[in-house]
Amino acid sequence: MASIAANDKGQLGVVYNQVDLTHVDCARDLIPARTVFAVSSDRGRSWTSTLVGPAWWNFGSAGLNPIYGWWLGEFQSLTGTPNGFTTITPQGRALTPRPHPPIVGETGIVVADIHTVQGRP
């Protein structure tokens, strides 16, 4: 599920998850995913994107929810701010760490304040 928001700069932002279907291993609860933030300043004609959190994280690390099935990553939020956007997104254990604090448990909440300059995050 993508989250969409606009800000006072006339920018449109979207945050969503991509799943790498070529490396899914359901026997090991391994579902590689990454969270992407994209922004447009020209009414959606062109987009610039960046990753939020680890380059790849494990969508399957939280296990199955009895009501929704795989639920991790489905509940995220995006809001416009004076400097760009802020997103809150649940993510699983990092599969490829980046130079910021990794998620060390099975799941965690990533809060990102994304400043946009000239339509770029």
C-alpha positions in Angstrom: 0.0 0.0 0.0 1.5 3.3 -1.0 1.0 6.5 1.0 0.7 9.8 -0.9 0.9 13.4 0.3 1.6 16.9 -0.9 3.4 19.8 0.7 3.3 23.6 0.6 6.1 23.7 -2.1 3.7 22.1 -4.6 5.4 18.8 -4.5 3.7 15.4 -4.5 5.4 12.6 -2.5 4.7 8.8 -2.4 6.3 6.2 -0.2 5.9 2.5 -1.1 7.6 -0.9 -0.7 9.1 -3.0 -3.5 9.5 -6.7 -3.1 12.3 -8.7 -4.9 10.3 -11.6 -6.1 13.4 -13.3 -7.6 14.9 -13.9 -4.1 11.8 -14.9 -2.1 12.3 -18.1 0.0 9.0 -18.8 1.9 10.5 -21.9 3.6 12.9 -19.5 5.4 10.4 -16.6 5.7 12.7 -14.6 3.5 11.0 -11.9 1.5 13.4 -9.1 0.4 11.8 -5.7 0.3 12.9 -2.0 0.3 11.0 1.2 1.0 11.2 3.9 -1.6 10.2 7.6 -1.3 9.6 9.4 -4.6 8.8 13.1 -5.2 7.5 15.1 -8.1 7.5 18.8 -8.6 5.8 18.9 -12.0 2.4 17.4 -11.4 3.7 13.8 -11.7 5.4 14.1 -15.1 8.8 13.2 -13.6 9.9 11.6 -10.3 13.1 11.5 -8.2 13.4 8.7 -5.6 15.5 7.6 -2.6 15.5 4.7 -0.2 14.1 4.9 3.3 15.9 2.6 5.8 18.0 -0.4 4.8 18.8 -1.0 1.1 16.9 -4.3 1.6 15.0 -5.6 4.6 13.1 -8.8 5.3 9.4 -8.4 4.8 9.0 -11.9 6.3 10.8 -11.3 9.5 7.7 -10.5 11.5 6.0 -13.8 10.4 2.3 -14.1 9.5 -0.5 -12.2 11.0 -3.5 -14.5 11.4 -5.9 -11.9 9.9 -3.9 -10.3 7.1 -1.2 -12.8 6.3 2.1 -11.0 5.6 1.3 -7.6 7.2 4.7 -5.9 7.8 5.2 -2.8 5.6 1.5 -2.5 4.7 1.0 0.2 7.3 2.9 3.4 6.6 2.3 7.1 6.6 3.5 10.2 4.7 2.9 13.8 5.4 4.1 17.1 3.8 6.3 19.4 5.9 7.7 22.9 5.2 11.1 21.3 4.3 9.8 18.3 2.3 8.1 15.2 3.8 8.1 12.9 6.9 7.3 9.2 6.6 6.8 6.6 9.2 7.1 3.0 8.0 7.4 -0.4 9.8 10.3 -2.5 8.4 11.9 -5.8 9.2 15.4 -6.9 9.9 17.9 -5.4 7.5 19.3 -7.7 4.9 21.9 -5.2 3.6 22.9 -2.6 6.2 23.4 1.1 5.4 25.5 3.5 7.4 22.7 4.5 9.8 21.3 2.6 12.8 20.1 -0.8 11.6 16.9 -2.6 12.8 18.2 -5.2 15.3 15.0 -6.9 16.3 12.5 -8.7 14.1 10.7 -5.4 13.2 11.1 -1.7 13.8 9.6 1.6 13.0 11.6 3.9 10.7 10.9 7.6 10.9 12.4 9.7 8.1 12.4 13.4 7.7 13.1 13.9 4.0 14.2 17.4 2.9 13.5 18.2 -0.7 15.6 20.8 -2.6 14.5 21.7 -6.1 12.3 18.7 -6.3 14.9 16.2 -5.2 15.0 14.3 -1.9 
